[in-house]
Amino acid sequence: MATQKLRPQDLVIGSRCLHVNGFFIRQIDNIEGDTVIYHDQYGPGRCSMSAFLKRCPAVASEEAEALPCTATHPGRLRSQIPDASP
């Protein structure tokens, strides 16, 4: 599977990125400053750009998108993403 290595400036809303383990894809739902808000087959999440790039260093290829092990939930509403604010 051919992949494109990501840099911080490559992270955009809607991007689908292959997890480093190759078993699932994370889709970026929003970017707020240095925080990436995403969802994958396990649910919503958020982390820093650097943490996201360590776990998902490449854009998901068409081959990866077609694998059953990389199936993700359909897009989620922003209101369904937990807020990390106190």
PAZAPA-4460 file (N, C-alpha, C; in steps of 0.05 Angstrom, whole numbers, plus 32768, in hexadecimal, padded with zeros to 4 digits):
% residues 86
    n_x    n_y    n_z   ca_x   ca_y   ca_z    c_x    c_y    c_z   seq   type   mol
   8010   7FE8   8000   8000   8000   8000   8011   8019   8000     1      M     A
   800D   802A   7FED   801D   8043   7FEC   800F   8058   7FFE     2      A     A
   801F   8066   800D   8015   807A   801E   8025   8094   801B     3      T     A
   8019   80AA   8023   8027   80C4   8022   802C   80CC   803F     4      Q     A
   8045   80D1   8046   804C   80D9   8061   8042   80F5   8067     5      K     A
   8035   80F9   807E   8028   8112   8085   803B   8125   8094     6      L     A
   8037   813F   8091   8044   8154   80A0   802E   8164   80AE     7      R     A
   8033   8173   80C2   801E   8183   80D0   800D   8193   80BD     8      P     A
   801A   81A0   80A9   800B   81B0   8096   7FF9   81A0   8083     9      Q     A
   7FFC   8186   8083   7FEB   8174   8072   7FD1   816D   8080    10      D     A
   7FCF   8171   809A   7FB7   816A   80A8   7FA1   817D   80A2    11      L     A
   7F8C   8173   8096   7F74   8183   808F   7F5B   8174   8097    12      V     A
   7F46   8183   809C   7F2C   8177   80A3   7F23   8165   808C    13      I     A
   7F1B   814D   8093   7F12   813A   807F   7F27   8125   8077    14      G     A
   7F40   812B   807D   7F55   8118   8076   7F50   80FD   8084    15      S     A
   7F57   80E8   8076   7F55   80CD   8081   7F71   80C1   8082    16      R     A
   7F7A   80BC   809B   7F96   80B4   80A0   7F98   8098   80AB    17      C     A
   7FAB   8089   80A1   7FAF   806D   80A9   7FBE   806D   80C4    18      L     A
   7FB4   805E   80D7   7FC1   805A   80F1   7FDB   804B   80EC    19      H     A
   7FEF   8050   80FD   8009   8043   80F9   8008   8025   80FA    20      V     A
   7FF4   8019   8108   7FF1   7FFC   8109   7FE5   7FF1   80F0    21      N     A
   7FDA   8002   80DE   7FCF   7FF9   80C5   7FB3   7FED   80C7    22      G     A
   7FA7   7FED   80DF   7F8E   7FDF   80E2   7F75   7FF1   80E1    23      F     A
   7F79   800C   80E2   7F62   801D   80E0   7F6A   8039   80D7    24      F     A
   7F55   8048   80D0   7F59   8063   80C5   7F4C   8077   80D8    25      I     A
   7F59   808E   80DB   7F4E   80A4   80EA   7F47   80BA   80D7    26      R     A
   7F2F   80C6   80DA   7F27   80DC   80CA   7F27   80F5   80DA    27      Q     A
   7F33   810B   80D0   7F35   8124   80DE   7F1A   8133   80DB    28      I     A
   7F0E   8139   80F2   7EF4   8147   80F2   7EF8   8165   80F6    29      D     A
   7F0C   816D   8104   7F11   8189   8109   7F2E   818D   8113    30      N     A
   7F38   81A5   8110   7F52   81AD   811A   7F4F   81C7   8128    31      I     A
   7F56   81C8   8142   7F54   81E0   8152   7F70   81E6   815D    32      E     A
   7F7E   81F9   8150   7F99   81FF   8158   7FAB   81E8   8153    33      G     A
   7FB7   81DC   8169   7FC8   81C5   8167   7FB9   81AB   816C    34      D     A
   7F9F   81AC   8170   7F8F   8195   8177   7F81   8189   815F    35      T     A
   7F84   8170   815A   7F76   8161   8145   7F5F   8152   8152    36      V     A
   7F47   8157   8147   7F2F   8148   8150   7F28   8135   813A    37      I     A
   7F26   811B   8141   7F22   8107   812D   7F0E   80F2   8136    38      Y     A
   7F08   80DF   8124   7EF9   80C7   812C   7F04   80B0   811C    39      H     A
   7F01   8098   8128   7F09   807F   811C   7EF4   806A   8124    40      D     A
   7EFA   8051   811E   7EE6   803C   8124   7EE1   8039   8141    41      Q     A
   7EF2   8044   8152   7EEE   8042   816F   7EE0   805A   817B    42      Y     A
   7EDA   806E   816B   7ECC   8086   8175   7EDC   809F   8171    43      G     A
   7ED3   80B5   817D   7EE1   80CF   8179   7EFA   80D1   818B    44      P     A
   7F0B   80E4   8183   7F23   80E9   8193   7F2F   8104   818D    45      G     A
   7F43   810B   819D   7F51   8124   8198   7F6D   8122   81A3    46      R     A
   7F80   812F   8196   7F9C   812F   819F   7FAA   8145   8191    47      C     A
   7FC4   8149   8198   7FD4   815E   818B   7FDB   8154   816F    48      S     A
   7FE3   8167   815E   7FEB   8160   8143   8003   814D   8144    49      M     A
   8016   8152   8155   802E   8140   8156   8026   8124   815E    50      S     A
   8014   8121   8172   800B   8106   817A   7FFB   80F9   8163    51      A     A
   7FEB   8108   8155   7FDB   80FD   813F   7FEE   80F2   8129    52      F     A
   8003   8102   8123   8016   80FA   810E   8027   80E2   8116    53      L     A
   802C   80DF   8130   803A   80C7   8139   8029   80AE   8135    54      K     A
   800F   80B0   813A   7FFD   8099   8138   7FF3   8095   811C    55      R     A
   7FF0   80AA   810D   7FE5   80A9   80F1   7FF7   80B9   80DE    56      C     A
   800E   80AD   80D7   8021   80BC   80C7   801C   80BE   80A9    57      P     A
   8007   80B1   809F   8003   80B1   8082   7FE5   80B3   807B    58      A     A
   7FE1   80BE   8064   7FC6   80BE   8058   7FBE   80A2   8051    59      V     A
   7FA5   809A   8056   7F9C   807F   804F   7F9A   807D   8031    60      A     A
   7FA6   8068   8027   7FA5   8063   800A   7F8A   8057   8002    61      S     A
   7F85   8056   7FE9   7F6C   8049   7FDF   7F6B   802C   7FE8    62      E     A
   7F82   801F   7FE7   7F83   8002   7FF0   7F7C   7FFF   800D    63      E     A
   7F86   8011   801E   7F80   8010   803B   7F63   8016   8040    64      A     A
   7F58   8029   8031   7F3B   8030   8034   7F29   8018   802E    65      E     A
   7F32   8007   801C   7F21   7FF1   8013   7F23   7FD9   8026    66      A     A
   7F36   7FD8   8038   7F39   7FC1   804A   7F23   7FC1   8060    67      L     A
   7F17   7FAA   8065   7F01   7FAA   8079   7F0B   7FB2   8095    68      P     A
   7F24   7FAD   809C   7F2E   7FB3   80B7   7F32   7FD1   80BB    69      C     A
   7F30   7FE2   80A6   7F33   7FFE   80A9   7F18   800D   80A7    70      T     A
   7F02   7FFE   80A8   7EE8   800B   80A7   7EE4   801E   80BE    71      A     A
   7ED9   8035   80B9   7ED4   8049   80CF   7EB7   804F   80D0    72      T     A
   7EAF   805B   80E7   7E93   8064   80EA   7E8F   807B   80D7    73      H     A
   7E76   807F   80CF   7E70   8096   80BE   7E76   80B0   80CD    74      P     A
   7E79   80C6   80BF   7E80   80DF   80CC   7E6E   80E5   80E4    75      G     A
   7E79   80F2   80F8   7E6A   80F9   8110   7E66   8117   8111    76      R     A
   7E50   811E   811E   7E4B   813B   8122   7E5F   8146   8137    77      L     A
   7E66   815E   8134   7E79   816B   8147   7E6E   8169   8163    78      R     A
   7E54   816A   8167   7E49   8168   8182   7E4D   814D   818F    79      S     A
   7E54   8139   817F   7E59   811E   818A   7E76   811B   8193    80      Q     A
   7E87   812E   818E   7EA3   812C   8195   7EA6   8137   81B2    81      I     A
   7EB1   8127   81C4   7EB4   8131   81DF   7EC5   814A   81E1    82      P     A
   7EBE   815C   81F3   7ECC   8175   81F6   7EE1   8171   820D    83      D     A
   7EF9   8179   8209   7F0E   8175   821D   7F0F   818D   8230    84      A     A
   7EFE   81A1   822C   7EFD   81B8   823E   7EF4   81AF   825A    85      S     A
   7F00   81BC   826F   7EF7   81B5   828A   7EDB   81BF   8290    86      P     A
***
